[in-house]
Amino acid sequence: MVIVYTTPTCPHCKSAKRYLSERKVPFREVDVTRSEEGLKSLKRKSGQTGVPVIDVNGQIIVGFNRPKLDRALGIRSVE
C-alpha cells in the first residue's frame, strides 16, 4: 500500500503523484489540509508536517526523492 500525504498547492506533491501514476503504482492520497486525522498520521509517521511524505508499506520517504522511492517500490532507477 502506498500513501501520499499532500496539500493542494504543493508542486512536489503533484510531481510525486504524476510519477507514481506514470509507473502505474496504485496509491491513496491524503490531503492533510482536509483531514485532521491524516495530518496526525503524517506527524506520527514522519515527525514533521512538511509534504510530500510517501509511505510505501511502512517505509517513510520525506519529500519527492525518486531514488529512495524507486528502491522502496522495487523499481530499477534510471537517472
C-alpha positions in Angstrom: 0.0 0.0 0.0 1.3 3.4 -1.0 0.0 6.5 0.7 1.0 10.0 -0.4 0.4 12.8 2.1 -0.1 16.1 0.2 -1.5 19.6 0.1 -3.3 21.1 -2.9 -0.6 23.8 -3.6 2.5 21.6 -3.2 4.3 21.2 -6.6 6.5 18.3 -5.3 3.3 16.5 -4.3 1.9 16.8 -7.8 5.2 15.6 -9.2 5.2 12.6 -6.9 1.6 11.7 -7.8 2.4 12.0 -11.5 5.5 9.9 -11.1 3.5 7.1 -9.4 0.7 7.3 -11.9 3.1 7.1 -14.9 4.5 3.9 -13.4 1.0 2.6 -12.7 1.7 2.4 -9.0 -1.6 2.5 -7.1 -1.7 4.9 -4.2 -4.0 6.6 -1.9 -3.7 10.4 -1.5 -4.3 12.0 1.9 -4.8 15.8 1.7 -3.6 17.0 5.1 -5.4 20.3 4.7 -8.7 18.5 4.6 -8.0 15.6 7.0 -7.0 16.3 10.6 -6.6 12.5 11.1 -4.4 12.5 8.0 -2.2 15.3 9.5 -1.9 13.4 12.8 -0.9 10.3 10.9 1.7 12.3 8.9 3.2 13.7 12.1 3.3 10.3 13.8 5.0 8.6 10.8 7.5 11.3 9.8 7.8 13.5 12.8 7.0 16.6 10.7 4.3 18.4 8.8 6.1 19.1 5.5 4.8 17.4 2.4 5.0 15.3 0.4 5.6 12.3 2.6 5.2 8.9 0.9 4.5 5.8 2.9 5.4 2.6 1.0 4.3 -0.3 3.1 5.6 1.4 6.2 8.8 2.8 4.7 8.6 6.6 5.1 10.1 8.8 2.4 10.2 12.5 3.1 10.0 14.7 0.0 9.9 13.5 -3.6 13.1 11.5 -3.6 13.0 9.4 -6.7 15.9 7.1 -5.9 14.5 6.3 -2.5 11.0 5.9 -3.8 12.2 3.6 -6.6 14.1 1.4 -4.1 11.1 1.2 -1.8 8.9 0.2 -4.7 11.5 -2.2 -6.1 11.8 -0.2 -9.4 15.2 0.0 -11.0 16.1 3.6 -11.1 17.3 5.2 -14.4 18.9 8.5 -13.8 
